[in-house]
Amino acid sequence: MRWCECCWSNSSTGRRACSLAIPIIVNSRTLAPVLHLASASPRRRALLEQIGVAHEVVVTGVDEGALPGERPRDYVERLALAKARAAAAQPGRTPLPVLAADTTVVLDGELLGKPRDRAEGLSMLGRLSGRTHKVLTAVALLAGCGLEHLRTSVSHVRFRTIGPAEREAYWETGEPLDKAGGYAIQGFGAVFVAHLEGSYSGVVGLPLCETAELLQEAGIAWWGTIDP
């Protein structure tokens, strides 16, 4: 039997059997893609490849503005579903399941999306300095026949103190510009992270344990669910 990240237990055996359904679709050990990824993010592509899921990218344009009074969890879940639905509705698309995700950083109840410019990026880094923030990533999977699957990862990240000169230098790397919260935990921004509680892959942009659960629910195999 194979094991996923969510199968650990405190029992005497150290592990418990995963209750998720046995999948029926072969993964990237074949060359044919088994799903469409509704994201142009190279980080999400790399994470899917990490768990052996062959896929094709379908890029869509979705308004990422928050609704008035919208809670952070509702926001990321709405956008993940919107991205998946938009990709599924594209004409001429091969009828494959669609996976989409959305990530946001939350500090003091406020959404910190991608910084629009240098001033906003430096401001975000200054606010995050020496404090703990939340990173929410919602993952949506449309598996056909109107079935929609959804999971959300919530992680807590504590930054060490970041001085003004270091914030300036980090901005000049170009890394913060297209990242929620203005930093990349998988890049140069890793040096700011003093503590992480939750899902590292979720902070990067695609929580792999939750994603594997969705894939199994839809009958799509990842590496850990294929017999040799």
URHU-V136123 format. One line per field, one symbol per residue. ss: DSSP state (2 for helix, 1 for strand, 0 for the rest). phi: phi as a letter, one per 40 degrees, with the letter a starting at -180 (. if undefined). A space follows every 50 residues. Layout:
ss=???
phi=???
This chain:
ss=00002221000000100000000010000000001110000222222222 00001110000000000000022222222222222222000000001111 11111110011101000222222222220001111111111100000111 11111111100002222222220022220100000002222211111002 2222000222222222200100222000
phi=.cbbdcccaccccgabcccccccbbccccbcccbabccaccccccccccd cgbcabcbcbbbcccccdgccdcccccccccccccccccccgcccbdbba aababbbfgbcbccccadccccccccccdgbbbbbbbcbbbbbgfgcbba bbbbbbbbcccbcdccccccdccgcccbbcggabccbccdccccabbhbc cccciaccccccccccdcgbcbdcbbcc
